Amino acid sequence: MRSRDQGGASFRIATGAFGHDVFYQPPLYPCFRVVAYALFGRDLVLVRIVQALLGGAACALVTLDSGRLLGCPSGIAAGLQA
């Protein structure tokens, strides 16, 4: 039985809903999905929550690092733009 995300992706590809541009996927994203599925099962909501938390952590690290290098106002501006 196909999972919900496999069926949805094949439908979008078949109908051209992705457009005609070149498909791009970050290089380690499939590895992330494998680990997330191994830890949480094939629950897409939990995978998206983990993605959101990792994205927020990346913004926090950009804020902290640029704040140390360039000063507090620049760090806050970089964190808001990330």
C-alpha positions in Angstrom: 0.0 0.0 0.0 1.4 3.4 -0.9 1.7 6.0 1.7 -0.1 9.3 1.6 3.1 11.3 0.7 4.1 9.0 -2.1 0.7 9.1 -3.7 0.5 12.8 -3.4 3.9 13.3 -4.9 3.2 11.0 -7.9 -0.1 12.8 -8.5 1.6 16.2 -8.5 4.3 15.0 -10.9 1.8 13.4 -13.2 -0.4 16.5 -13.4 2.5 18.9 -13.7 1.7 20.8 -10.5 5.4 21.1 -9.7 5.9 23.2 -12.9 8.5 22.8 -15.5 11.6 24.1 -13.7 14.5 21.9 -12.6 13.8 20.0 -9.4 16.1 20.9 -6.5 16.4 19.2 -3.2 19.1 19.9 -0.6 21.7 17.1 -0.6 21.1 15.8 2.9 17.4 16.1 3.0 16.7 12.4 2.0 19.0 11.4 4.8 17.1 13.6 7.2 13.8 12.0 6.1 15.2 8.5 6.6 16.3 9.3 10.1 13.0 11.1 11.0 10.9 8.2 9.6 13.1 5.8 11.6 12.6 7.7 14.8 8.9 8.8 14.5 7.4 6.5 11.9 5.8 7.9 8.7 4.0 10.7 10.5 4.5 13.8 8.4 3.3 16.1 11.1 6.1 15.1 13.4 8.6 15.3 10.6 7.5 18.9 9.8 7.7 19.8 13.5 11.3 18.6 13.6 12.0 20.6 10.5 10.5 23.7 12.0 12.6 23.2 15.2 15.8 22.7 13.2 15.0 25.8 11.1 14.5 27.9 14.3 17.7 26.5 15.7 19.6 27.6 12.6 18.2 31.1 12.9 19.2 31.3 16.5 22.8 30.1 15.6 23.0 32.8 12.9 21.9 35.4 15.4 24.4 34.3 18.0 27.4 33.9 15.7 26.9 37.2 13.8 26.2 38.9 17.2 29.6 37.7 18.4 31.4 38.7 15.2 29.7 42.0 14.4 27.9 43.2 17.5 24.5 42.9 19.0 22.5 45.0 16.5 24.0 43.3 13.5 23.3 39.9 15.1 19.7 40.7 15.7 19.3 42.0 12.1 21.0 38.8 10.7 18.8 36.6 12.8 15.6 38.3 11.6 16.7 38.0 8.0 17.6 34.3 8.4 
